[in-house]
């Protein structure tokens, strides 16, 4: 199977960035996409809303359901999942993409930022996974994909932003544990992370826009996600994929078109030694 045609994807944080890129790639296959994000009105500095993302998906041939969702709200997650199931008849794929980031040392991290990252990244991933499992059980090829890094215990990935690292690794621990827990149900659970930094509004929001020219576009993550989500769920679970490495395994050799600025040296992402 190399297409997502007719499959229903529930993607958190899909109004922009990597989540939106994954949605658009699925739309090209004529998939059904639930755009589950918070942004319903134009933001003064951030691009896109759930409605504009849904429109773009439908322009590419997909079917879209924009749903306002804060993944920290357990009841809202349950309601959104129920709406998705009612609207599309089920859920085949959950992409836990919604994430909060604050790169700061321990003494400089406000507890409200600590809480936000833990509530969105770890708790949100757990809540959404828990809520989608009953629907995923009914799918022929169910997948959960977490946008989180390989579990790399090198202290250098902790020393400058302990709180953020804890939360992203928490998402990866969800992949590690749930992949084994859900294996008997045939539900695949994997993680995907970029080899290089990706040009997104999140990068700019944390003051890293100056290095954007050394980044790749989100489409590389979308293409890698597409490969994972079209694999046999019973044969592909418990993996920590890295976009470029996965694409190379699939015989992709040309990566220049993914670069923001062709010819510029690329910068590795966090958690990649």
N, C-alpha and C positions, 0 to 999 in steps of 0.2 A: 504494500500500500504506500503510495507516494503522494497522496492528496488528502486534503482535509474537507473535501466537498461534502456538504450535508452534516458535518460534525458541528457540535455546539461548544464554543469556548467561553468560559467565564474568566475574564481577565481583569484583575484589580489594577488600579492606577493606569488605565489604558487611554486616558485623554491626551497623553503626550509621551514623548520619549520612547524608551524601549517597549513599554507596554503597547503603545499605539502602533509601533512598527510591527510587532508580532500580530496585532489585530489586522493590519493592512495586508500582511503576507497571507494570513488565513483567508481574508476576503477575496484575494485573487483566486483562491480555490473554490469560491462560492460557499464558504462556511458561514455558520451563524455565530455572531460575536456579541457577547454581553459586555458592554463598556461600563464597568463598575468603578466609578471614581467620584471624587468629591466636587470637582469643578463643574458648575452648571452655568456660571456667568463669566464673561471675559475677565481675566485677571489683568491687573495693570502691567505686570512684568512677565508673566508666564503665558505661553501660547496654548490655545486649544481649550475646548470644553468637551463634555461627554457627547454633546449634540453635534459639534463639528467633526469629532472623530467618527461618530456613527455615520454621518453623511459621507465622509470619505470612504468608509468601508462599503457602503452601498453603491457608491460610484464605481467601485472596482468589481462589483458583482456579488458581494456578500449581503447578508441580512444582519441588521444590527438592532440591538435593544439597549439604549442608553439608560442606565440606572444610577441615580445619585447614591453613593455609598461611602460611609466612613467605616473602614474595616475594624475600628476599635469598638464599634457598637454591635454587640452580639445579636441582639434582636433584629437590627437592620440587616445584618448579614443573612440571617435565616429568612427574612422576608424577601430579600433580593434573590436568593437562591430559589425560593418558592416561585417567585415571579418568572424567573428564567425557565424553570421546569415547565410552568404552565404555558409560557409563550412559545417555547421551542420544542416542548415535549421531552426534555431531558437535558443532561449535561454530560459531555464526553471528556472535556478537558478543563482543568483549573490551572490558571497561571497566576501564581502569587508573586506579583510584580510590585505592588504598592510598597513604598519604603520611605523612611525618614532618615536623614543624615545630618550629623553635627560632628565635625572633626575637631576635637579639642581634647586637651589633656584633662586629667581627673579634676584638678583644682579649678579649671576654667569651664567645666561643664555644669550649667544650671540643671538642677534636678528636674525641672519641667521638660528640658530637652532629653535627659536620660529617660524619663518616663515616656515621652512621645516615641522615641526610637524603640523602646521595648514593647510598647502597646501596639505600634503599627507593624514593626518588622517581625517580631516573634509571636506575640499574642494574635495579631491579625492573621498571620500565616496559619497558625493553629486553628483559629476559629473558622476561617474560610475552608480549610481542609476538612475539619470536622463536619461542617454544614453540608459540604458537597459529596461526602462519601456515600450516603444512601443513593443519590442520583448516579454517581459514577459506577456503583455496583451494577447498574442496569445497562451500562454501555458495553459495546462489543470490544472497544479498545480504549479503556479509560487511563488517563494520564493526569498526574499532578506535577507541575514544573515550578520549582522555586528559583527565583533569581537571587542566588546566593553562592558564595565562593567555596572552593575546596577547603576542607578543614586543615589549615596550615598552622601548626603550633609554633612557628618562628616568632620569638618575642618582639621582633621589630614591627610586626603587624598589630601589636597591642600597645606598645609604649606611648604612642602619640595620640591614640583615640580609643582607649579601653572600652568606653561605653558603646561606641559604634561597632567595634569589632565583636563584642559580646553578642550584639543583636543579629548581625549578619551570620555569625557562626551558629546562633540559635536557630535561624532559618535552615541552615545546613544540617543541624542536628535533627530537625523535623524530617528532612529528606532521609537521613541515615536511619532513624528509628521507624518512620512510617513505611519506608520501602519494605522492611522486613515484616512489619505488622500487617500490611495490606497485600503482601505477596500472595497469600492464599486466596484473596479475593480477585486476583488478576489486575489490581490497580498499580500502575507504575508510578513511582515517585522518584524524581531526579532533580538535580540542581544544574543550573547553567550560569556561567560567569564569563565576562569578557577578558581576553588576553591583554588588550590595551584599553586605555580609557576611552569612553564613549562620549561623543558630543551630545549632551542633553541639557535641559534647563536646570537639572539638579547640579550638574557640574558648575554651571554659572552661578547658581544660588549659593554655593559654598565658596565662592570667590576664586574658582579655578578656571575662569574663562580665558585667562592668559595662556593656558596650555592647550586650549581647544584645537589649535592648529596641529597639535601632535596626537590628535584623537582620530578615531574612526566613527563613522555614522552608525546609528542604531540598526540599520538594515542587516549588518553582519550578525547581530544577535537574533534578529528575526529569522534569517536563513538557517541559523544553527538550531533555533527552537523548532522550526518546521521539520528539520531532519529528525529530531527527537520525537516529536509528537506524531509522526507518521510511522514510527517503528512499532513493532509488536510489543504491547505493554507487558506481556508475560516473559519476554526475552530481554527487555531493556528497562531495568529498574535498579535503584541504589547507586547511581553513577553521579559523579561530580564532573560535569562536562565543562570544558573551556572552549569558547566559540571557534577560534582559529584552529586549535588542535583537532576538534571534531570535524571541521570542514576539510582539513587536510586528509583525515582518515577517509573522507568521502570523495577523495581525489580532486578537491578544489585546489588549484595552484596559483590562481591570480587573485590578489587581494587589493590591488591598487585602487579599484573603483570604490572600495569601502572607505578610503582615507578622506578626511576633511580637506587636507591639502596634499595632493600627490607630491611625492619627493621629500616631504618633511619626515624627520625621524619620529617614530611612534613611541609613545610613553606607555610602559606597562601599567596595568591597573593595580590597585591595592590587592594584596593577598597572593600575588603572582611573584614568586622568587625569580 
